[in-house]
Amino acid sequence: MHFKVEAIDSHSKARACSLSLAHGKVHTPVFMPVGTAGTVKSIDQQDLIHDVKAQIILGNTYHLMLRPGTEVLQKAGGLHGFMNWNKPILTDSGGYQVFSLSETRKITEDGVKFNSHIDGSKHILSPESAIDIQRIIGADIIMAFDECTPHPCTHHQARKSMELTHRWLTRCCIHFDSTEPLYGFEQVMFPIVQGSVYSDLRKESAQFIADLDRDGNAIGGLSVGEPAEAMYEMTELVSNILPHDKPRYLMGVGTPVNILESIALGVDMFDCVMPTRNARNGMLFTRNGIINIRNEKWKEDFSPIEAGGASFVDEYYSKAYLRHLFVSKEMLAARIATLHNLAFYLWLVTEARKQIIHGTFKEWKDKIVPELGRRI
């Protein structure tokens, strides 16, 4: 893996970088569409390449290990071959999904025992097995196994969880370094900073992870219910500690405003289900604000979804038509809305990169942020 900082905004910590991986180069800031089970819901891989213009997508260890399972994936030559995607993939370790199964999982020093949400079957995820499964999936970037703390939690709970994450991380590093990729291309592993919203814990975790000198680093345990101000405070604190010459990935964030504010704090990589999940519910993100396309007000609005938008669907279909599709429960509604939202998110980070390179990011961000968050 090769990482290069190409430009830094003079009025913030925003930066434009390039990240060379086994399946291609990624230009940052970058948003990674979430393809949980080997698919970005309601669109296909050609959509991702040609309309969304995704550089890298995300897969999920927990879901893929359960279905289709590691045996199928290995026979397919990994997820790239299975889903016919020749660009980079990042997999999360499954830690967050296990965290969300609070009623059907048991955490021990060895790992996590849990029941499948599909059929109730019993499984174990450990630092070692999470690495092994991600080796089989064959992602370019794999994540260390961690425990994500809920919000709110006490300082004692956050410390206990962070220390467990650090012990698991040590095991992940040992196991990753003692195993080889399965398909003839390089994989890299990112550790994850934890510590909830406690500054002392975040500093300690960020320093622990910085000292490991891995290829890149992630910030986890945010966007789990804490106020946005706390998320930004923790992100800035951690970004100031993590190495300048490594990519920084803020996991599970977020809204267009969250992304731009976090870019300004020095974050390079983002993922979130929001643009796809909200699209399927009729929420569209645009440069002028947020649209609930189900609202009656759009019933006879025959103007484009977004004039000059980032996707071909923006000019091709009207708001009235898209509303009709949602009201009629037509499957095409989810496809059009998903294409729009993802293309908009990718436009947003691409435009942010251009502004950073031109030295105008801070001015541009401060102007566009109030528009992005308003309801139309």
N, C-alpha and C positions, 0 to 999 in steps of 0.2 A: 504494500500500500504506500502511496505517495501523497502527501498533503502539502499544499502551498497556499500561503496567505498572499493574495494578489492586490488587495486594496483595503484600506481602513478609512472609515469616515472621520473627518477631522473634528466633528462636533458631537460624536458619540463613540461607542465601542463597536459599532456595526462593522462587519468585514465581509469582503467578497473573497472566497477561497475556491480551490479546486481539490478534489479528492479522487485519486485514481485507484480503482478497484479492479478485481479480476474480470468483471463483466462490463467495464467501461468507466469513463470519467464522469464525475458528478460535480456540477458547479453549485456553489452555495452562495447565499442562503437557499435551502432546499426544503420543499415539503414532500413527504413520502405518503402517497395514498395507501390506505390500509387494506390489504388483501388477506384478511384473517385466515381463511381456509383455502388459500391458493386462488382466490378470485376477489377482485374489487366488486362488490355487490352491484348487480344490474348493468354493468358494462363489461366489455371484453378487452383483451390485451391490445388489439389493434386500435381501439378507442384510446387506451392509455398512451400509446405511442404517438398516434397521429393527431388526435384532437386535444387530449389533456396535456400531452407532451411531458409525461412523467419521466424522470431520469432514474428513479429508484423506487421500489415499492416495499411494503412491509408484510411479512407473514408471521403467523403466530404458532409457537412451539406447542402450546397446550392443545389447541384445536387440531393441528396437523398430526400430532402423535396419536390422537384418538381417532381421527378420520381424515384421510384414508389409512393412516398408520405408517409406521416407519418401514415395514416390509415392502409395501407398494411403492413408497417414495424411493427407496434404495434401488428397486428393480427398474424404476423409471430414470435412474441416474440423477436423482435429486429433484428439487422443486422446479428449477429452471427447465429441465426437460419435460417434467410432468405437465406444467402449465404452458409450455412453449413461450417462455419469456427469456430473452437473451441479454437483458439489462441487469444491473445490480439489484440484489434483494438483501434486506435486513430482517432478521428474525428476533423478536423479543423472546425472553427465556421461558415464558409461561408464569413467571412470578406474579404478575399483576392479575392474571386470570385465577390463579390459585388464591390470591388475596381476596378476590371477589366471591369465592366459594366459601365464605366464612362458616356456613352451617354444615358443610360436608367435608371439611379438611382438618387435619391435625398436624401442627408444626412441631418438629423435634430437631435436635441438633443435626441429625443425619439428613433431613430433608422434609418434604411435605407428603403426607398420605392424604389422598382425596378420592372421592367418588365421582365418576364421570357424570357430567350433566346429560349425557346421551342415554346411557343404559344403566347407570348406577354401579358399573364395574369399578373395582378398586385399583388404584394406581399409586405409584410413588415417583415423585420428582426430587432428585438430589442435585447438588452442584455438578457431580460427575455425569449423571444421566442427562441433565439438561444440555451439557456440552456434547455428549454422544448423539443425542437426538438432533441437535443443530448441525452436527457434522453430517448426519444422514440427509437432513433437509438440504444442506449445501448452500446456505446463504453466504454472501460475500462478507457481511458483518453479522456477527452473532453476539448476543448479550449474556453477561454473567448472570447467574441465578441469584435473585435477591428477594428480600421480604419488603413489601410495600406497606408502610404504616397508614392507618386510616386517619381522617381528620374529623373531629379533634382527637388527640391522644395526649397523655401526660408526658412530661419530660422523661420520666423513668421508662415508660413504655417505648418512647422513641429511641432512647439510648440502648435499651435492651435489643430492640429490633435492628438498629444500626450495627451494633457489635456482632449480631448474628450474621447480618449481611456481609460484614467484613471477613468473618471466619469462612463463610461460604465462598466469598470471592477468592480468598487464598487458595481454597481447594479447586475452584474453577481454573485459576491460573496454572496450578500444578498439572491438572488434568489436560487442559488445552495444550500446554507446552509439551506434554508427553504423548500426544496423539497427533495423527496426520489427517489432512483433508482426504476425502474419499474419491474425489472426481478429477484430480489433477490440476486444480486451481487453488490459489491462496484464499484462506479465510482469516479474518482478524476478529478479535474479541474486545468489546468495550465493557469496562466496569461501570457500575451505577452508583452515584452519590445518593445517600439517603440522609435522614435526620429531621424529617418533618419540617416544622416552621421554627425550629430552635437554632438560633445563629451559632451557638457554640458547637452544636452537633454537626451542623452543616460544614462549618470550618474544619472540624476534625475529620469528617468523612471525606471532604474534598482534598485535604492534604494527604490522607491515607491513600486515596486513589491516584493523586498526582504523583506520589512517590513510586507507584508501581510502574510508571512509564510505559503504559500500554499504547496501542496505536491510536486510540481515540477514547473519549470519555462521555458518559451520559449523566444526566440529572434526572432522577426519578422521584416519586413520592409527592409530586406537585400536581395541580389541577385535579385534586381529589376532594374539593369542597372548601378549601381555604379561600379567604378574600384575595382578589387579584393583587392588591398591594403587597400582601405577604408573599405571594408567588414571585412577584418581581424582585422583592427584597432578597429572597433566598437565591434567586437566579443570578442576580448581580453579585452577591457575595461569593457564590461558588465559581462563577465565571472568572472572577478576579484571581482565584487560587489555581484553577485548572490551567495546564500549560497552554501557552500562546500558540505553540506549534503543533497542536493536536486539534482535531475537530471536536466540537461540543454539541451534544445532542440533548435537547429538552424533550422528554418523553411525554406523549399524550396531550400536547398543547398545540392548538386550541382554537380560539376565535381568531378572525383576521386581525383584530386589535391586539390580542395577546401575542400573536406571532410578530407583528411589527415592533411592539414594545420590547420583546425579548431579543429580536435581532439587534436592537439598539444597545442591548446589554452584553452583546458578544456571542450570542448563540448562532450556530450554523445550520442545525438540522432539526426538523420537526415532523411529527406525525399526529394524527388525530382522526377519530371516526366522525367528527362533527360534520364535515362537508358532505359525506355520503349518507350518514344516518339522518341528518336533518333534511337532506334532499328528498329522501323517501317519505318524509312527513310533510313535504310541501314548503320547506323553508329555503329560500334562495339568498345567497350572499352576493351583493353587487357593490360596485364602486360608490354608489350613492346611498347604500344602506341595506337593510334586511327586509325582504318581501315574504309575507305569508301568502303564497299564491292561491290558497284555498278561499281567501276572503272574497266576499261578494263584490267588493269594489273593482275586482279585475274581470268580472263576468263579461263586460263589453269593451274591454281595453284591448284593441287589436294592434297595439304597438309592439315592437320586438321585446323579447324577454329582457334584453339589455342592449341598447344601441351601442355598437362598437365593442361588444363583449369579446371575451377571449375564446369562445367556442362557436363553431358553425351553427349550433342550435340557437344561439342568442338572436341572430338575425332571421333565422329560418322559420321559427315558430313564434306565435304571439302569446302574450300573457293570458288572453281569453282562452286560447286553445289549450294551453298547459293546465289552466284551472279546470277546464272541461274534462281533461284526462284524469285529473286527480279526483274530481267529484264522481266521475264514472268508474273509478277504480281500475283504469286501464294500466297495464304494465308499462306501457310506453312512458307514462308520467315519471316513474322512477328513473328510467334511463335518461330522459331529457334533463331532468333536474340534477341528476348526479353528474352528467357531463358538464353542465353549466357550473356547478359548485366547484368541482375539481379543477376545471380549466381556469376558473377565477382564482382559486388558491395558488395554482402554479403561476398564473400571471402575476399575482401579488408578490411572490418571492423573487420572480425574475425581474420585475420592475424595481424591487428593493435593491437587487444586485446592481442594476444599471445606475440607480441613484447613488449607491455607495461609490462606484467606480468614477462617477462624474463629480463626486464631492457635494452632492445636494440631498443626501438621504435624510438628514435631520429636518430640514425645511419641508421636504416632501411628506415625511411621516407626520409631522405636526399638523399639516394641512389636511391629510386624508383620513387620519384616525377619527376625528369627530363625525365624519360622514359614514365611515364603515359601520359604526356601532348603532346608528339611529334606525328606528323602525319606519318604514315607508308606508 
